[in-house]
Amino acid sequence: MSAHAPGVTELQVLNIPKIRCGGCVAGVEKAIHSVDASAQITTDIEARRVEVTTSADRQALLTALDAAGYPAEAV
């Protein structure tokens, strides 16, 4: 798990098996932005992987994604 000081930005890589289309990407981005509105997100649909540059706690991201229907695991 990621534990860092508030305000510190880091890259988090997540596998999200349910990403299959642009609509999925929009849902994933909405969930991530609900935790950190300034997060920078790069999505690879084919690899079903998301890279997030954020100051948010990893568990908060995983919880938000799960609630949105996109369960994820940290890489």
C-alpha positions as CSV (number, residue, x, y, z in Angstrom):
1,M,0.0,0.0,0.0
2,S,1.0,3.5,-0.6
3,A,1.6,5.7,2.5
4,H,2.9,9.1,1.9
5,A,2.6,12.6,3.3
6,P,-0.5,14.6,2.1
7,G,0.2,16.7,-1.0
8,V,3.1,14.5,-2.2
9,T,2.4,13.4,-5.8
10,E,3.4,9.9,-6.9
11,L,2.7,7.6,-9.9
12,Q,0.4,4.7,-9.1
13,V,-0.1,1.9,-11.7
14,L,-3.4,0.0,-11.5
15,N,-4.7,-3.1,-13.4
16,I,-8.4,-2.7,-14.1
17,P,-9.7,-5.8,-15.9
18,K,-13.1,-4.3,-16.8
19,I,-11.7,-1.5,-19.0
20,R,-12.9,-2.4,-22.5
21,C,-13.9,0.9,-24.2
22,G,-14.0,4.6,-24.1
23,G,-17.1,4.6,-21.9
24,C,-15.1,2.5,-19.4
25,V,-12.3,5.0,-19.5
26,A,-14.7,7.8,-18.7
27,G,-16.1,5.9,-15.7
28,V,-12.6,5.1,-14.4
29,E,-11.5,8.7,-14.8
30,K,-14.6,10.0,-13.1
31,A,-14.0,7.7,-10.1
32,I,-10.4,8.7,-9.8
33,H,-11.2,12.4,-10.1
34,S,-13.8,12.0,-7.3
35,V,-10.8,11.2,-5.0
36,D,-8.3,13.7,-6.6
37,A,-9.7,16.2,-9.0
38,S,-6.2,17.2,-10.2
39,A,-5.0,13.6,-10.9
40,Q,-3.3,13.0,-14.2
41,I,-4.5,9.8,-15.8
42,T,-3.0,7.7,-18.7
43,T,-5.1,4.7,-19.8
44,D,-4.0,1.7,-21.9
45,I,-7.3,-0.1,-22.8
46,E,-5.5,-3.0,-24.5
47,A,-3.4,-3.7,-21.4
48,R,-6.3,-2.8,-19.1
49,R,-3.9,-0.6,-17.1
50,V,-4.1,2.9,-15.7
51,E,-1.3,5.1,-14.6
52,V,-2.3,7.8,-12.2
53,T,-0.1,10.7,-11.0
54,T,-1.8,11.7,-7.8
55,S,-1.5,12.8,-4.2
56,A,-4.4,10.6,-3.2
57,D,-3.9,7.5,-1.1
58,R,-3.9,4.3,-3.2
59,Q,-6.6,2.6,-1.0
60,A,-8.9,5.6,-1.6
61,L,-8.5,5.2,-5.4
62,L,-9.1,1.4,-5.2
63,T,-12.2,2.0,-3.1
64,A,-13.6,4.6,-5.5
65,L,-12.9,2.4,-8.5
66,D,-14.6,-0.6,-6.8
67,A,-17.6,1.5,-6.0
68,A,-17.8,2.6,-9.6
69,G,-17.8,-1.0,-10.8
70,Y,-14.2,-1.1,-11.9
71,P,-12.4,-3.2,-9.3
72,A,-8.6,-2.6,-9.6
73,E,-5.4,-3.9,-8.2
74,A,-2.2,-2.1,-7.6
75,V,0.8,-3.2,-9.7
